[in-house]
Amino acid sequence: MAGYGEDLAYIHHVGYSGFVTRAAPALIRLIRRTGLRGRIVDLGCGSGVLAREFTRAGYPVLGVDISPAMIALARANAPEAEFIVGSLLDIDLPPCAAVTAIGECLNYLFDPRNSRRRLDRLFRGVYEALSPGGLFAFDIAEPRESGANPERREFWRGPDWTVLLRARENVRRGTMTREIVAYRAAGDLYRMSEEIHRLRLYKASDLAERLRATGFEVTIQGGYGRARLPAAHAAILARKPRTA
C-alpha cells in the first residue's frame, strides 16, 4: 500500500492539520510577493487543507498525492481545486506560479524510487514549470545530530482515535522508519490499522546546493511564519530568478 490508508488519512486530517493551517498565511504572503497570479501545484497535498486556503485566496490549485484516501478527503475539503492520485516524482508539472510540498513530502519512500537523483530531476521540472519569479517552498526531515537517540516512541490521542508511533533512524543509510499503529472509533468499538512509513533523510544545505545548481535562489529557514518546524527539520524557499 502507498501509505495513509483510510483510517490514518482521517486521523492525520483531524489531528495533524494544525501546522498546515498555521503555515498557510505565510505561504500565501510569499506567493503574493511574487506578483504572479497563476496556478499553485501542491505536491503531497494530503487532505487538501493547504489547497483549500490557496483557493480561498483566489489561486487555482492542482494537488497531487500518492494516497487515494488522502485525495478523497482533499476533494471534499477543497472542491474548487483539482486533484490527482499519483507520485510527485511522475507528475507532469503544468506552468505555475508556485509549487509547494509541505510536511516532509520529499522525504517519503512511498515511491521507492525517491533518491537524490530523482529529486534533481524533480527540481529541474519545477524550475521549468515555474514562471520567472515563481516560488518553490517545501520542508524536509534532516538527519539528527551525531549522538542523538536514534529511536523514539510517542503516543497521541483524539476524541475518536489513538496513534502509537515508534520511529527509528538508521544513521548509516540516512533513513528513518516509522512504525504506526492507529485505532479509530467504529461505532462502539475501535478498529486497528498498522502502517510502516520509510523516509530518506536529507540535509537542507545539500538540497540547497542542488537547487542553486538548477538555477534557483535559495534560503533555508525554520518554518513558515508562526508555523515553526520541530528539531531536525528545515523549510527551503527556492525562487526562480525573474531574469536568467
LUMSE-710127 format. One record per atom (N, C-alpha, C): atom name; z, y, x. Coordinates in Angstrom, 2 decimals. Last residue first. Layout:
<sites>
- site z y x
- CA Z Y X
...
</sites>
This chain:
<sites>
- site z y x
- N -16.44 35.36 17.18
- CA -16.41 34.29 18.19
- C -16.35 34.89 19.58
- N -14.26 37.05 15.01
- CA -15.49 37.09 15.82
- C -15.35 36.04 16.91
- N -11.97 36.23 13.84
- CA -12.99 36.85 12.98
- C -14.31 36.97 13.70
- N -10.63 33.00 14.73
- CA -10.95 34.41 15.02
- C -12.04 34.95 14.09
- N -8.54 31.14 12.71
- CA -9.89 31.20 13.24
- C -10.24 32.67 13.52
- N -5.21 30.33 13.51
- CA -6.14 31.26 12.87
- C -7.49 31.20 13.53
- N -2.55 28.31 12.84
- CA -3.78 28.40 13.64
- C -4.76 29.27 12.88
- N 0.76 27.68 13.04
- CA -0.18 28.55 12.36
- C -1.39 28.76 13.29
- N 3.04 25.12 12.68
- CA 1.96 25.64 13.51
- C 1.02 26.45 12.64
- N 6.45 24.32 12.77
- CA 5.32 24.78 11.97
- C 4.31 25.40 12.92
- N 8.33 21.44 13.75
- CA 7.76 22.75 14.06
- C 6.61 23.04 13.09
- N 11.29 19.52 14.41
- CA 10.12 19.82 13.59
- C 9.61 21.20 13.98
- N 13.79 19.12 15.52
- CA 12.69 18.25 15.94
- C 11.50 18.34 14.99
- N 15.72 20.17 12.67
- CA 15.56 19.95 14.11
- C 14.44 18.96 14.37
- N 13.88 21.34 9.73
- CA 15.01 20.74 10.44
- C 14.72 20.60 11.93
- N 12.55 24.62 8.89
- CA 12.39 23.20 9.16
- C 13.61 22.64 9.88
- N 13.15 26.94 6.29
- CA 13.29 26.56 7.70
- C 13.20 25.05 7.85
- N 11.99 29.20 4.29
- CA 11.98 27.73 4.34
- C 11.98 27.30 5.79
- N 11.66 31.89 4.45
- CA 13.02 31.39 4.29
- C 13.11 29.87 4.31
- N 8.78 31.57 6.39
- CA 9.68 32.50 5.72
- C 11.09 31.94 5.66
- N 8.54 28.48 7.40
- CA 7.69 29.41 6.67
- C 8.61 30.35 5.91
- N 9.46 27.46 10.74
- CA 9.36 27.27 9.31
- C 8.41 28.28 8.71
- N 9.51 28.13 13.43
- CA 10.50 27.18 12.93
- C 10.47 26.95 11.44
- N 6.24 28.20 15.04
- CA 7.46 28.79 14.50
- C 8.33 27.71 13.85
- N 3.53 29.06 17.10
- CA 4.46 28.00 16.68
- C 5.72 28.66 16.17
- N 0.12 30.10 16.86
- CA 1.53 30.41 17.04
- C 2.35 29.24 16.51
- N -3.22 30.47 18.06
- CA -2.14 29.62 17.59
- C -0.77 30.23 17.85
- N -6.60 30.67 17.37
- CA -5.46 31.43 17.89
- C -4.22 30.81 17.26
- N -9.06 28.09 18.00
- CA -8.06 28.77 17.19
- C -7.16 29.66 18.04
- N -10.77 26.53 19.50
- CA -11.16 27.91 19.23
- C -10.16 28.72 18.45
- N -10.10 24.11 20.55
- CA -11.07 24.11 19.46
- C -11.56 25.51 19.14
- N -8.12 24.85 22.30
- CA -9.37 24.34 22.87
- C -10.48 24.28 21.84
- N -6.16 25.41 20.42
- CA -6.76 26.52 21.20
- C -8.07 26.09 21.83
- N -5.58 22.81 19.60
- CA -6.14 23.78 18.65
- C -6.79 24.95 19.37
- N -4.50 21.80 21.95
- CA -5.72 21.19 21.40
- C -6.39 22.12 20.39
- N -2.25 23.40 22.17
- CA -3.28 23.46 23.20
- C -4.59 22.87 22.71
- N -0.85 22.58 19.89
- CA -1.28 23.97 20.02
- C -2.38 24.11 21.06
- N -0.24 19.96 20.52
- CA -1.21 20.22 19.46
- C -1.72 21.66 19.52
- N 1.66 20.47 22.56
- CA 0.43 19.71 22.84
- C -0.64 19.98 21.79
- N 3.65 21.88 21.20
- CA 2.94 22.55 22.30
- C 1.64 21.82 22.64
- N 4.61 19.97 19.42
- CA 3.90 21.14 18.90
- C 3.09 21.82 20.00
- N 4.15 16.56 19.99
- CA 4.78 17.79 20.44
- C 3.94 18.98 19.96
- N 4.28 14.06 17.45
- CA 3.50 14.93 18.33
- C 4.34 16.12 18.77
- N 4.59 10.71 16.38
- CA 5.23 11.98 16.68
- C 4.41 12.77 17.70
- N 3.47 8.91 13.68
- CA 3.22 9.17 15.08
- C 3.73 10.58 15.38
- N 5.33 6.95 11.37
- CA 4.82 8.25 11.79
- C 4.53 8.23 13.28
- N 5.57 4.81 8.59
- CA 5.46 4.96 10.04
- C 4.80 6.28 10.36
- N 7.58 3.64 6.05
- CA 6.71 4.74 6.47
- C 6.73 4.84 7.99
- N 7.99 1.19 3.77
- CA 8.13 1.47 5.20
- C 7.10 2.52 5.57
- N 9.79 0.78 0.71
- CA 8.60 1.22 1.44
- C 8.97 1.39 2.91
- N 10.86 -0.74 -2.28
- CA 11.02 -0.57 -0.85
- C 9.70 -0.14 -0.23
- N 12.62 -0.29 -5.34
- CA 11.37 -0.41 -4.61
- C 11.65 -0.15 -3.14
- N 14.40 -1.32 -8.26
- CA 14.38 -1.06 -6.82
- C 12.96 -1.17 -6.28
- N 15.57 0.10 -11.29
- CA 14.67 -0.80 -10.58
- C 14.58 -0.35 -9.12
- N 18.45 0.07 -13.35
- CA 17.70 0.69 -12.26
- C 16.76 -0.34 -11.67
- N 19.03 0.31 -16.95
- CA 19.11 -0.32 -15.64
- C 18.39 0.52 -14.59
- N 18.50 1.44 -19.33
- CA 19.91 1.32 -18.97
- C 20.11 0.72 -17.59
- N 15.49 2.83 -18.25
- CA 16.33 2.52 -19.40
- C 17.79 2.49 -18.98
- N 15.55 2.95 -15.14
- CA 14.56 2.40 -16.07
- C 15.33 1.93 -17.29
- N 16.05 4.98 -12.30
- CA 16.51 4.56 -13.62
- C 15.33 4.08 -14.47
- N 15.40 3.71 -9.10
- CA 15.05 4.68 -10.15
- C 15.46 4.12 -11.50
- N 15.99 3.48 -5.70
- CA 16.42 2.99 -7.01
- C 16.11 4.09 -8.03
- N 14.53 2.62 -2.59
- CA 14.67 3.58 -3.70
- C 15.08 2.86 -4.97
- N 14.66 2.45 0.79
- CA 14.97 1.68 -0.41
- C 15.27 2.69 -1.52
- N 12.77 2.68 3.66
- CA 13.25 3.39 2.49
- C 13.48 2.41 1.35
- N 12.54 3.15 7.01
- CA 12.69 2.10 6.01
- C 13.41 2.71 4.81
- N 10.46 4.69 9.17
- CA 11.44 4.97 8.13
- C 11.42 3.84 7.12
- N 9.81 4.98 12.55
- CA 9.70 4.11 11.39
- C 10.82 4.45 10.42
- N 7.91 6.85 14.87
- CA 9.12 6.72 14.07
- C 8.83 5.81 12.88
- N 6.65 6.98 18.27
- CA 6.53 6.76 16.83
- C 7.90 6.74 16.17
- N 6.28 6.78 21.04
- CA 6.13 8.06 20.38
- C 5.94 7.93 18.89
- N 6.76 4.53 22.50
- CA 5.50 4.59 21.76
- C 5.26 5.94 21.11
- N 9.26 5.17 23.58
- CA 8.15 4.76 24.46
- C 6.81 4.92 23.76
- N 10.87 5.73 21.38
- CA 10.57 6.79 22.36
- C 9.35 6.42 23.19
- N 10.91 5.17 18.22
- CA 10.50 4.42 19.40
- C 10.02 5.43 20.43
- N 13.44 5.76 15.90
- CA 12.42 6.34 16.76
- C 12.18 5.44 17.96
- N 14.19 5.00 12.58
- CA 14.29 4.59 13.97
- C 13.13 5.17 14.76
- N 16.04 5.40 9.65
- CA 14.96 5.93 10.47
- C 15.20 5.55 11.92
- N 16.76 4.38 6.52
- CA 17.05 4.03 7.90
- C 15.85 4.46 8.73
- N 17.95 5.48 3.40
- CA 16.99 5.63 4.48
- C 17.56 5.14 5.79
- N 18.07 5.23 -0.07
- CA 18.71 4.84 1.19
- C 17.64 4.86 2.27
- N 18.33 7.05 -3.05
- CA 17.49 6.67 -1.91
- C 18.37 6.35 -0.72
- N 18.37 7.03 -6.57
- CA 19.13 6.94 -5.33
- C 18.17 6.49 -4.24
- N 18.16 8.65 -9.82
- CA 17.60 7.97 -8.65
- C 18.59 7.96 -7.48
- N 18.89 10.43 -11.76
- CA 18.33 9.14 -12.18
- C 17.71 8.38 -11.01
- N 20.13 12.59 -10.45
- CA 20.60 12.16 -11.77
- C 20.10 10.78 -12.18
- N 20.26 11.46 -6.97
- CA 19.96 12.42 -8.02
- C 20.41 11.88 -9.36
- N 21.21 11.08 -3.57
- CA 21.34 10.65 -4.96
- C 20.99 11.78 -5.91
- N 20.82 9.66 -0.32
- CA 20.69 10.77 -1.26
- C 20.74 10.22 -2.68
- N 21.62 8.87 2.98
- CA 21.76 8.47 1.58
- C 21.64 9.73 0.73
- N 20.71 7.56 6.22
- CA 21.05 8.62 5.29
- C 21.00 8.09 3.86
- N 20.87 6.83 9.64
- CA 20.93 6.30 8.27
- C 21.38 7.41 7.35
- N 19.00 6.74 12.67
- CA 19.89 7.42 11.74
- C 19.78 6.76 10.38
- N 18.32 6.30 16.13
- CA 18.41 5.73 14.79
- C 19.36 6.55 13.93
- N 18.42 7.44 18.64
- CA 17.09 7.05 18.12
- C 17.12 6.49 16.71
- N 20.19 10.27 19.50
- CA 20.33 8.98 18.83
- C 18.99 8.59 18.21
- N 18.92 11.70 22.55
- CA 19.30 11.81 21.14
- C 19.36 10.42 20.52
- N 17.87 11.31 25.05
- CA 19.29 11.05 24.87
- C 19.76 11.17 23.44
- N 15.48 13.86 24.82
- CA 15.93 12.66 25.53
- C 17.45 12.51 25.37
- N 14.89 15.13 21.53
- CA 15.22 15.31 22.93
- C 15.72 14.01 23.54
- N 12.38 13.55 19.44
- CA 13.67 14.16 19.68
- C 13.93 14.28 21.17
- N 8.98 14.44 18.78
- CA 9.95 13.53 19.41
- C 11.27 14.26 19.61
- N 8.45 16.14 15.60
- CA 8.30 16.00 17.04
- C 9.24 14.93 17.58
- N 6.56 16.54 12.70
- CA 7.78 15.99 13.28
- C 7.51 15.74 14.76
- N 4.89 19.59 11.71
- CA 4.93 18.25 12.27
- C 6.35 17.85 12.63
- N 2.90 21.59 9.48
- CA 4.11 21.32 10.25
- C 4.15 19.86 10.66
- N 0.30 24.11 9.17
- CA 0.85 22.77 8.98
- C 2.14 22.63 9.78
- N -2.46 26.08 8.39
- CA -1.00 26.05 8.50
- C -0.50 24.64 8.25
- N -5.12 27.94 9.18
- CA -4.74 26.53 9.12
- C -3.24 26.46 9.40
- N -7.03 30.63 7.87
- CA -5.75 30.13 8.37
- C -5.63 28.63 8.16
- N -9.84 32.81 8.77
- CA -9.12 31.84 7.94
- C -7.92 31.23 8.66
- N -11.46 34.38 10.29
- CA -10.18 34.96 9.87
- C -9.33 34.00 9.07
- N -14.39 32.98 8.94
- CA -13.79 33.77 10.03
- C -12.54 34.50 9.54
- N -13.56 30.13 6.87
- CA -14.24 31.40 7.06
- C -13.63 32.11 8.26
- N -13.42 26.69 7.85
- CA -12.76 27.97 7.59
- C -13.72 29.14 7.75
- N -14.94 24.55 8.73
- CA -14.89 24.84 7.30
- C -14.31 26.21 6.99
- N -14.58 24.46 11.50
- CA -15.93 24.69 10.96
- C -15.90 25.09 9.49
- N -11.84 23.92 11.61
- CA -12.38 25.14 12.22
- C -13.75 25.47 11.63
- N -11.73 21.41 10.40
- CA -11.05 22.55 9.78
- C -11.63 23.86 10.31
- N -13.16 19.90 12.29
- CA -13.64 20.02 10.92
- C -13.03 21.20 10.19
- N -11.50 20.13 14.51
- CA -12.87 20.68 14.57
- C -13.43 20.86 13.17
- N -9.25 18.81 13.53
- CA -9.15 20.22 13.91
- C -10.54 20.86 13.97
- N -10.27 16.21 13.21
- CA -9.85 16.98 12.04
- C -9.80 18.46 12.37
- N -10.68 15.58 15.92
- CA -11.83 15.60 15.00
- C -11.49 16.40 13.75
- N -8.04 15.66 16.77
- CA -9.01 16.57 17.37
- C -10.24 16.71 16.47
- N -7.07 13.53 15.24
- CA -6.62 14.89 14.94
- C -7.55 15.91 15.56
- N -8.33 11.42 16.52
- CA -8.69 11.71 15.14
- C -8.22 13.10 14.72
- N -7.03 11.60 19.01
- CA -8.49 11.75 18.94
- C -8.91 12.10 17.51
- N -4.39 11.10 18.32
- CA -4.76 12.42 18.86
- C -6.26 12.64 18.78
- N -4.48 9.38 15.14
- CA -4.31 9.43 16.59
- C -4.66 10.82 17.06
- N -4.81 7.28 12.41
- CA -4.25 8.55 12.89
- C -3.95 8.45 14.38
- N -5.54 4.88 11.40
- CA -6.44 5.47 12.40
- C -5.90 6.77 12.99
- N -3.89 4.11 9.36
- CA -3.53 3.69 10.71
- C -4.45 4.24 11.80
- N -2.75 6.09 6.97
- CA -4.06 5.75 7.53
- C -3.81 5.40 8.99
- N -0.05 6.28 7.22
- CA -0.57 5.60 6.04
- C -2.02 5.20 6.30
- N 1.23 7.54 9.30
- CA 0.28 6.50 9.63
- C -0.08 5.67 8.40
- N 1.91 11.07 9.49
- CA 1.98 9.77 8.81
- C 0.86 8.82 9.23
- N 1.55 13.57 10.67
- CA 2.27 12.54 11.40
- C 2.09 11.14 10.80
- N 0.40 15.31 8.94
- CA -0.42 14.86 10.06
- C 0.26 13.79 10.89
- N 2.47 15.89 7.14
- CA 1.32 15.11 6.69
- C 0.51 14.55 7.85
- N 4.90 17.21 7.21
- CA 4.65 16.15 8.21
- C 3.39 15.34 7.91
- N 4.70 19.27 5.25
- CA 5.55 18.11 5.05
- C 5.19 16.93 5.94
- N 1.49 20.56 4.57
- CA 2.92 20.82 4.63
- C 3.71 19.53 4.38
- N -1.19 21.78 5.36
- CA -0.75 20.38 5.43
- C 0.75 20.42 5.65
- N -3.94 23.88 4.39
- CA -2.52 23.64 4.60
- C -2.26 22.14 4.65
- N -6.45 26.18 5.05
- CA -6.13 24.76 4.95
- C -4.65 24.62 5.24
- N -8.39 28.86 3.68
- CA -7.19 28.34 4.32
- C -7.11 26.83 4.11
- N -10.89 29.39 2.71
- CA -10.15 30.49 3.34
- C -8.94 30.00 4.10
- N -13.79 27.24 3.12
- CA -12.49 27.61 2.57
- C -11.88 28.77 3.35
- N -16.28 24.79 2.50
- CA -15.95 26.12 3.01
- C -14.68 26.63 2.34
- N -14.77 21.45 2.39
- CA -15.70 22.47 1.91
- C -15.39 23.81 2.58
- N -14.52 18.57 4.41
- CA -13.93 19.85 4.02
- C -14.99 20.84 3.55
- N -14.40 15.50 3.60
- CA -15.48 16.40 3.98
- C -15.09 17.79 3.51
- N -11.77 13.45 4.68
- CA -12.23 14.47 3.75
- C -13.34 15.32 4.36
- N -10.64 11.64 6.42
- CA -12.01 11.39 5.95
- C -12.59 12.52 5.13
- N -8.04 12.24 6.96
- CA -8.92 12.05 8.11
- C -10.38 11.91 7.70
- N -6.74 12.21 4.60
- CA -7.08 13.53 5.12
- C -7.98 13.43 6.34
- N -7.87 9.74 2.35
- CA -7.25 10.06 3.63
- C -7.68 11.45 4.09
- N -7.52 10.20 -1.24
- CA -8.21 9.82 -0.01
- C -7.42 10.21 1.21
- N -8.13 11.53 -4.32
- CA -7.37 10.49 -3.64
- C -8.14 10.09 -2.38
- N -8.26 14.97 -5.06
- CA -8.99 13.79 -4.60
- C -8.00 12.82 -3.98
- N -8.28 17.64 -7.44
- CA -7.58 16.70 -6.57
- C -8.45 15.48 -6.27
- N -8.19 21.10 -8.26
- CA -8.99 19.88 -8.14
- C -8.30 18.95 -7.15
- N -6.08 22.99 -10.51
- CA -6.58 22.61 -9.20
- C -7.43 21.34 -9.31
- N -5.01 23.30 -12.99
- CA -6.14 24.16 -12.65
- C -6.75 23.82 -11.30
- N -2.78 21.63 -13.19
- CA -4.02 21.24 -13.88
- C -5.22 22.11 -13.53
- N -0.42 20.72 -11.55
- CA -1.33 21.82 -11.23
- C -2.69 21.54 -11.87
- N 0.98 18.56 -12.64
- CA 1.71 19.76 -12.23
- C 0.82 20.96 -11.96
- N -0.96 16.60 -13.15
- CA -0.12 17.09 -14.25
- C 0.56 18.40 -13.90
- N -2.02 16.23 -10.66
- CA -2.92 16.65 -11.74
- C -2.15 17.15 -12.95
- N 0.24 15.34 -9.27
- CA -0.36 16.63 -8.95
- C -1.27 17.13 -10.07
- N 0.69 12.79 -10.34
- CA 1.67 13.86 -10.56
- C 1.05 15.23 -10.33
- N -1.63 11.57 -9.31
- CA -1.39 11.59 -10.77
- C -0.38 12.67 -11.12
- N -1.20 11.85 -6.59
- CA -2.29 12.59 -7.21
- C -2.13 12.63 -8.72
- N 0.94 10.06 -6.23
- CA 1.12 11.49 -5.98
- C 0.03 12.32 -6.67
- N -0.37 7.67 -6.83
- CA 0.77 8.10 -7.65
- C 1.04 9.58 -7.46
- N -2.30 7.44 -4.80
- CA -2.73 7.67 -6.19
- C -1.59 8.14 -7.08
- N -2.04 8.88 -1.68
- CA -1.26 8.17 -2.69
- C -1.77 8.45 -4.10
- N -3.41 10.55 -0.05
- CA -3.77 9.13 0.02
- C -3.06 8.31 -1.05
- N -4.69 13.64 -1.23
- CA -3.55 12.81 -0.87
- C -3.96 11.35 -0.94
- N -5.71 16.98 -1.53
- CA -6.08 15.64 -1.08
- C -4.81 14.88 -0.74
- N -6.85 19.67 -3.57
- CA -5.75 18.91 -2.99
- C -6.20 17.49 -2.66
- N -8.25 22.77 -3.67
- CA -8.61 21.36 -3.58
- C -7.46 20.64 -2.88
- N -8.10 25.72 -5.62
- CA -7.44 24.77 -4.73
- C -8.07 23.39 -4.83
- N -8.51 29.23 -5.92
- CA -8.98 27.89 -6.25
- C -8.46 26.91 -5.20
- N -5.82 31.54 -6.39
- CA -6.72 30.85 -5.48
- C -7.23 29.54 -6.08
- N -3.84 32.89 -7.81
- CA -5.24 33.24 -8.04
- C -6.24 32.54 -7.13
- N -1.28 32.11 -7.80
- CA -1.58 33.31 -7.02
- C -3.05 33.68 -7.09
- N -1.47 29.76 -9.17
- CA -0.80 30.88 -9.83
- C -1.07 32.19 -9.11
- N -2.59 28.22 -7.16
- CA -3.42 28.57 -8.32
- C -2.79 29.72 -9.10
- N -0.37 28.06 -5.40
- CA -1.61 28.71 -4.96
- C -2.48 29.10 -6.16
- N 1.44 26.64 -6.96
- CA 1.77 28.01 -6.56
- C 0.52 28.75 -6.09
- N 0.05 24.18 -7.20
- CA 0.40 24.96 -8.40
- C 0.69 26.42 -8.04
- N 0.01 23.36 -4.53
- CA -1.25 23.68 -5.21
- C -1.01 24.51 -6.46
- N 2.72 22.82 -4.21
- CA 2.12 23.94 -3.48
- C 0.79 24.34 -4.11
- N 2.95 20.62 -6.00
- CA 3.81 21.80 -6.15
- C 3.20 23.01 -5.44
- N 1.60 18.17 -5.92
- CA 0.89 19.35 -6.38
- C 1.72 20.61 -6.53
- N 2.77 15.96 -4.79
- CA 2.82 16.07 -6.25
- C 2.26 17.38 -6.78
- N 0.66 15.87 -1.96
- CA 1.81 15.34 -2.68
- C 1.69 15.54 -4.17
- N -1.33 16.75 -0.27
- CA -0.85 17.69 -1.29
- C 0.34 17.17 -2.08
- N -2.66 16.32 2.17
- CA -1.37 15.72 1.90
- C -0.64 16.49 0.83
- N -4.07 19.57 2.30
- CA -4.10 18.19 2.77
- C -2.71 17.57 2.63
- N -5.49 21.81 0.39
- CA -4.12 21.36 0.68
- C -4.16 19.88 1.01
- N -7.60 24.46 0.78
- CA -7.56 23.00 0.81
- C -6.17 22.59 1.24
- N -8.52 27.21 -1.12
- CA -7.50 26.66 -0.24
- C -7.56 25.14 -0.36
- N -11.42 29.33 -1.36
- CA -10.69 28.12 -1.70
- C -9.61 27.82 -0.66
- N -11.18 32.92 -0.81
- CA -11.84 31.66 -1.06
- C -10.88 30.53 -1.36
- N -10.49 35.48 -0.13
- CA -10.13 35.02 -1.48
- C -10.77 33.67 -1.82
- N -9.06 37.09 2.71
- CA -10.04 36.17 2.14
- C -9.57 35.69 0.78
- N -7.18 38.51 4.05
- CA -8.14 39.27 3.26
- C -9.19 38.41 2.59
- N -5.13 37.46 5.44
- CA -6.47 37.21 5.97
- C -7.52 38.06 5.26
- N -2.94 38.00 3.89
- CA -3.18 38.88 5.04
- C -4.54 38.63 5.68
- N -2.91 35.86 2.15
- CA -3.38 37.17 1.66
- C -3.70 38.12 2.80
- N -1.79 33.93 3.80
- CA -3.18 33.79 3.38
- C -3.72 35.12 2.87
- N 0.82 34.92 4.07
- CA -0.01 34.72 5.26
- C -1.49 34.62 4.89
- N 1.68 34.87 1.40
- CA 1.57 36.15 2.11
- C 0.67 36.02 3.33
- N 1.64 32.09 0.97
- CA 0.73 32.96 0.20
- C 0.58 34.31 0.88
- N 3.68 31.34 2.70
- CA 2.32 30.87 2.93
- C 1.30 31.73 2.18
- N 5.87 32.56 1.48
- CA 5.48 32.95 2.84
- C 4.05 32.52 3.14
- N 5.93 31.24 -1.05
- CA 5.72 32.70 -0.95
- C 5.27 33.15 0.44
- N 6.27 28.39 -0.24
- CA 5.06 28.90 -0.88
- C 4.90 30.42 -0.78
- N 8.74 27.55 0.66
- CA 7.73 27.91 1.65
- C 6.54 28.64 1.03
- N 10.15 26.86 -1.62
- CA 10.63 27.98 -0.80
- C 9.57 28.46 0.18
- N 8.58 24.68 -2.44
- CA 8.74 25.83 -3.33
- C 9.21 27.05 -2.56
- N 8.96 22.96 -0.27
- CA 7.63 23.49 -0.54
- C 7.71 24.72 -1.45
- N 11.72 22.41 -0.56
- CA 11.21 23.05 0.65
- C 9.85 23.69 0.40
- N 11.93 21.17 -3.11
- CA 12.52 22.48 -2.86
- C 11.96 23.17 -1.64
- N 11.13 18.64 -3.61
- CA 10.10 19.69 -3.70
- C 10.62 21.06 -3.32
- N 12.78 16.45 -3.77
- CA 12.47 16.98 -2.45
- C 11.38 18.06 -2.46
- N 13.24 15.39 -6.33
- CA 14.36 15.56 -5.41
- C 14.07 16.32 -4.14
- N 10.91 15.17 -7.78
- CA 12.07 15.77 -8.44
- C 13.19 16.09 -7.47
- N 9.10 14.07 -5.81
- CA 8.79 15.28 -6.57
- C 10.04 15.94 -7.12
- N 10.38 11.80 -4.84
- CA 10.02 12.88 -3.90
- C 9.76 14.18 -4.65
- N 10.51 10.34 -7.20
- CA 11.75 10.79 -6.55
- C 11.45 11.94 -5.58
- N 7.74 9.85 -7.65
- CA 8.56 10.59 -8.63
- C 9.81 11.15 -7.98
- N 7.18 8.37 -5.33
- CA 6.46 9.63 -5.58
- C 7.25 10.49 -6.57
- N 8.79 6.16 -5.75
- CA 9.13 7.06 -4.65
- C 8.39 8.39 -4.79
- N 7.48 5.06 -8.04
- CA 8.88 5.47 -8.09
- C 9.23 6.45 -6.97
- N 4.71 4.63 -7.23
- CA 5.08 5.41 -8.41
- C 6.52 5.92 -8.37
- N 4.54 4.93 -3.61
- CA 4.24 4.32 -4.89
- C 4.85 5.13 -6.02
- N 4.19 5.94 -0.83
- CA 4.53 6.72 -2.01
- C 3.96 6.09 -3.27
- N 1.58 3.96 0.69
- CA 2.78 4.78 0.74
- C 2.95 5.63 -0.51
- N -0.59 2.32 0.40
- CA -0.77 3.51 1.20
- C 0.45 4.42 1.20
- N 0.00 -1.20 0.84
- CA 0.00 0.00 0.00
- C 0.00 1.25 0.88
</sites>
